[in-house]
């Protein structure tokens, strides 16, 4: 069994949410960790665990970040971490997989399906094996209790319910 660790210097955990229907706000978590255990070189039997520090959320706006950490959204004081643990992997092609797992946000655990593209494995600096992945998915933030919302003067929604996930992951073999 090989163990792989997320290389935090070469990994981005991003999310995108529609704002005022016409624009998109992008944010990311700056502090996170993850482990993948796999026997097969193609990761088709991988077991994945991940956690992010909610207080590391960054949308390039301190006031918005503070609001996201508050009880209106993530409630970081009571739920400082969000976690993901894989349950199954389905290989669709040599590069494409679907990973199903439990995502826990704000104490609520829900199953989520993620599309994963395996970009391959190569030797990095110092001869370390490095694997790269692109991961996308979406969720409804209301499913996790992140239900704050407001209407504009025109009656439009300020923040969309749908959140898109975009992750670029680089793993180093331990």
C-alpha positions as CSV (number, residue, x, y, z in Angstrom):
1,X,0.0,0.0,0.0
2,X,1.5,3.3,-1.0
3,X,0.7,6.5,0.9
4,X,0.5,9.9,-0.9
5,X,0.3,13.3,0.7
6,X,-1.1,16.5,-0.7
7,X,1.6,18.9,-1.7
8,X,0.1,22.1,-0.3
9,X,2.5,24.3,-2.2
10,X,1.2,22.9,-5.5
11,X,-2.5,22.3,-4.7
12,X,-5.4,24.7,-4.9
13,X,-8.8,24.1,-3.2
14,X,-11.2,26.6,-4.9
15,X,-14.9,27.2,-4.9
16,X,-17.1,29.4,-7.1
17,X,-20.5,30.9,-6.3
18,X,-22.7,33.1,-8.4
19,X,-23.1,36.6,-6.9
20,X,-26.1,38.7,-7.9
21,X,-26.8,36.2,-10.7
22,X,-24.5,37.9,-13.1
23,X,-21.0,37.5,-11.6
24,X,-19.0,34.8,-9.9
25,X,-17.0,35.0,-6.6
26,X,-14.1,32.7,-6.3
27,X,-12.6,31.6,-3.0
28,X,-10.2,29.1,-1.7
29,X,-9.0,27.4,1.5
30,X,-5.3,28.2,2.2
31,X,-4.8,25.6,5.0
32,X,-5.6,22.0,4.3
33,X,-4.2,18.5,4.3
34,X,-5.0,15.2,2.5
35,X,-3.9,11.6,2.2
36,X,-4.4,9.1,-0.5
37,X,-3.7,5.4,0.0
38,X,-3.5,3.1,-3.0
39,X,-2.1,-0.2,-4.0
40,X,-2.7,0.2,-7.7
41,X,-0.5,2.6,-9.7
42,X,-3.5,4.1,-11.5
43,X,-5.2,5.0,-8.1
44,X,-8.3,3.1,-9.1
45,X,-8.4,1.6,-5.6
46,X,-7.5,4.8,-3.7
47,X,-8.8,5.7,-0.3
48,X,-8.9,9.5,0.1
49,X,-9.1,11.7,3.2
50,X,-9.0,15.4,3.2
51,X,-9.6,18.3,5.6
52,X,-9.6,22.1,5.3
53,X,-9.3,24.7,8.0
54,X,-12.5,26.9,7.6
55,X,-10.6,29.9,9.2
56,X,-8.2,29.8,6.2
57,X,-11.0,30.8,3.7
58,X,-9.9,33.5,1.4
59,X,-12.1,35.3,-1.1
60,X,-9.8,38.4,-1.4
61,X,-12.3,40.4,0.8
62,X,-11.8,40.4,4.6
63,X,-15.3,41.5,5.3
64,X,-16.8,38.7,3.2
65,X,-14.4,36.1,4.6
66,X,-15.5,37.1,8.1
67,X,-19.1,36.7,7.1
68,X,-18.4,33.3,5.6
69,X,-16.7,32.2,8.9
70,X,-19.7,33.4,10.9
71,X,-22.8,31.4,12.0
72,X,-24.5,32.6,8.8
73,X,-22.3,30.3,6.8
74,X,-19.5,27.9,8.0
75,X,-19.8,28.7,11.8
76,X,-16.0,28.3,12.1
77,X,-16.1,28.8,15.9
78,X,-18.1,25.6,16.3
79,X,-17.1,23.7,13.1
80,X,-13.4,24.7,12.3
81,X,-12.8,21.9,9.8
82,X,-14.5,20.6,6.7
83,X,-13.7,17.0,5.7
84,X,-14.0,14.6,2.8
85,X,-13.6,10.8,3.0
86,X,-14.0,8.7,-0.1
87,X,-16.3,5.7,-0.3
88,X,-15.9,4.5,-3.9
89,X,-14.0,5.2,-7.1
90,X,-15.3,4.3,-10.6
91,X,-12.8,4.4,-13.4
92,X,-14.5,5.8,-16.6
93,X,-11.3,5.9,-18.8
94,X,-7.5,5.9,-18.4
95,X,-7.7,9.4,-17.0
96,X,-11.3,9.9,-15.8
97,X,-12.8,8.8,-12.6
98,X,-15.8,9.5,-10.4
99,X,-15.1,9.6,-6.7
100,X,-18.0,9.3,-4.3
101,X,-17.5,10.2,-0.7
102,X,-18.8,11.9,2.4
103,X,-18.3,15.7,2.6
104,X,-18.9,17.1,6.1
105,X,-19.4,20.9,6.4
106,X,-20.7,22.6,9.6
107,X,-21.3,19.2,11.2
108,X,-23.5,17.9,8.3
109,X,-22.3,14.9,6.4
110,X,-23.6,14.4,2.8
111,X,-22.5,12.1,0.0
112,X,-21.0,14.0,-2.9
113,X,-19.8,12.9,-6.3
114,X,-16.6,14.4,-7.8
115,X,-15.2,14.2,-11.3
116,X,-11.5,13.5,-11.2
117,X,-9.0,13.6,-14.1
118,X,-5.7,11.8,-13.4
119,X,-3.0,13.7,-15.1
120,X,-0.3,11.1,-14.5
121,X,2.6,10.4,-12.3
122,X,6.2,11.5,-12.8
123,X,9.5,11.9,-10.9
124,X,9.8,15.2,-9.1
125,X,12.8,16.9,-7.4
126,X,14.8,14.5,-5.4
127,X,13.4,11.5,-7.3
128,X,10.0,11.7,-5.4
129,X,7.0,10.3,-7.2
130,X,4.5,13.0,-7.9
131,X,0.9,12.5,-9.1
132,X,-1.4,15.2,-10.5
133,X,-5.2,15.5,-10.5
134,X,-7.9,17.9,-11.5
135,X,-11.2,17.6,-9.5
136,X,-14.5,19.2,-10.1
137,X,-17.9,19.0,-8.5
138,X,-20.8,20.9,-7.2
139,X,-23.0,21.0,-4.2
140,X,-26.0,22.9,-2.8
141,X,-24.8,25.0,0.2
142,X,-28.3,24.8,1.7
143,X,-27.7,21.0,2.2
144,X,-25.0,21.8,4.7
145,X,-26.8,24.5,6.6
146,X,-25.1,27.5,4.9
147,X,-28.5,29.1,4.3
148,X,-27.9,32.8,4.7
149,X,-29.4,34.7,1.8
150,X,-30.7,38.1,0.9
151,X,-32.6,39.6,-2.0
152,X,-31.6,42.5,-4.1
153,X,-33.9,45.5,-4.5
154,X,-35.0,43.9,-7.8
155,X,-35.8,40.7,-6.1
156,X,-32.8,38.7,-7.3
157,X,-30.8,36.3,-5.1
158,X,-27.5,37.8,-3.7
159,X,-25.7,34.4,-3.4
160,X,-26.5,31.3,-5.4
161,X,-27.3,28.0,-3.7
162,X,-25.0,26.1,-6.0
163,X,-21.3,26.0,-5.2
164,X,-18.8,24.8,-7.8
165,X,-15.6,23.0,-6.7
166,X,-12.4,23.3,-8.6
167,X,-9.4,21.5,-7.2
168,X,-5.9,21.1,-8.7
169,X,-4.1,18.5,-6.6
170,X,-0.5,17.4,-6.6
171,X,0.4,14.4,-4.4
172,X,3.9,13.3,-3.3
173,X,4.5,9.7,-2.5
174,X,5.4,9.3,1.2
